Amino acid sequence: MPLTLGLIGSGAIRTALARLAVAAGLDVVLSNSRGPETLSELVDTLGSHARAATPAEAAQAGDLVVTLPLTALDRLPADALNGKIVLDTGNYYPQRDGQTAELDNDEITSSGLLQRHLPGSSVVKAFNSIGSGQLFALARPARPPDRSALPIAGDSAEAKQETGHLLDLLGYDAVDIGMLADSWPSEPNNPVYVEPYRGVAPEGLEPKEWWVWSLEDPGTPVGAAQVREPVASMERGPSRAGLLPAGLTL
Ligand SMILES: NC(=O)c1ccc[n+]([C@@H]2O[C@H](COP(=O)([O-])OP(=O)(O)OC[C@H]3O[C@@H](n4cnc5c(N)ncnc54)[C@H](OP(=O)(O)O)[C@@H]3O)[C@@H](O)[C@H]2O)c1
C-alpha cells in the first residue's frame, strides 16, 4: 500500500510537498482552516492521489503528517496526531510569528516546542531549510549524482528512519543532524538554511521582485557533505530567529 502524507495547512511548502508526493505515487490528504471545499482546485491539479479533508482527518489518514508552524500550536488536532510521525517544516520569524521568550533565549528549539505540545507524537524537523520553489525544482527521485540532501532532526530514531525513506521517495538524501535540541543549525541565520539551495539572483531586484524570482529559481544542488560538514563545525550563534528583509512577508 502506498504511504499517505497528511498535510495540515496547504501553504507554499506543503503544496510543494504534495506535488512531489503525488509524483512519487504517494497519497496525499490536504487540509486548511477554511474547509476541504476551498481546496478543490488544488486537489484537481494534483490528480487522483490527492483529496481534501479536515485537519483532524488529514492527521488520521497520514502515515506521516506535516503540521502548521508555531503560530497555530493551539489549533493542532493533538488527539488525531497521537502516535503519528509529525513533520515540522516551521521556522521562527518573530516579526511574523510573535515573540517567544524560550526561543529568544535559546532554551528550546521551535521543533522542541512542538514536541512538548504533542507528547504522543514523534516530531521530526524536516523540509524547513529550503524554499518551496527549490524543494520542488531540486528533487531528484532517480538518484542522479547531483541529488541534494536535506537535514533532519528528531528524538525518535524510528521516526527519522521513516522520514529519511520519505525524503528518498521525494528525491532527496537525508542528513541526520541529531535530536530536536540539535535542530538549530537547520534554522534561520545558519549556513545550511535556504541560501545554499538558491541560485544567483539577477542584480537590482526590489524585495517583492526578488521574492517572485525565488519561487521560480531552479536552485543549486547541495550534496550531503555540504550539509554535514558545516553542521559538524557550527557553533551556536546568538539567535536562530529569522529576520525578514524589509518589504517581505513569508
Ligand atoms: N514557504 C516556504 O518556502 C517555506 C520553506 C521552508 C519552511 N517554511 C516554513 O514552513 C512554515 C509554513 O509555511 P508555508 O509558507 O507553507 O505556509 P503558511 O503560510 O504558514 O500556511 C498557510 C496554510 O496553513 C493553513 N492554516 C492556518 N491555520 C490553520 C489551522 N488552524 N488549521 C488548518 N490549517 C491552517 C492555511 O489555511 P487557510 O488559508 O485556509 O487559512 C494555509 O493553507 C513556516 O514556518 C515557514 O517559515 C516555509
The ligand as an ORCA input file, in Angstrom:
! r2SCAN-3c Opt
* xyz 0 1
  N       7.188     28.878      2.118
  C       8.405     28.342      2.066
  O       9.116     28.346      1.051
  C       8.948     27.662      3.310
  C      10.096     26.889      3.204
  C      10.608     26.244      4.327
  C       9.970     26.405      5.539
  N       8.865     27.188      5.629
  C       8.240     27.359      6.925
  O       7.113     26.484      6.968
  C       6.091     27.079      7.723
  C       4.833     27.102      6.854
  O       4.990     27.998      5.785
  P       4.081     27.957      4.459
  O       4.616     29.025      3.577
  O       3.945     26.603      3.890
  O       2.606     28.207      4.870
  P       1.810     29.153      5.863
  O       1.587     30.412      5.117
  O       2.330     29.227      7.223
  O       0.480     28.289      5.998
  C      -0.675     28.663      5.458
  C      -1.573     27.421      5.414
  O      -1.887     26.978      6.743
  C      -3.313     26.877      6.854
  N      -3.784     27.052      8.206
  C      -3.608     28.115      9.025
  N      -4.199     27.888     10.230
  C      -4.742     26.646     10.158
  C      -5.465     25.823     11.069
  N      -5.734     26.231     12.299
  N      -5.841     24.596     10.663
  C      -5.562     24.149      9.419
  N      -4.878     24.876      8.513
  C      -4.488     26.105      8.876
  C      -3.822     27.922      5.905
  O      -5.153     27.657      5.581
  P      -6.159     28.853      5.239
  O      -5.582     29.537      4.043
  O      -7.449     28.163      4.968
  O      -6.195     29.720      6.467
  C      -2.862     27.736      4.712
  O      -3.250     26.630      3.947
  C       6.619     28.458      8.180
  O       7.170     28.382      9.485
  C       7.705     28.752      7.185
  O       8.730     29.603      7.718
  C       8.324     27.804      4.530
*
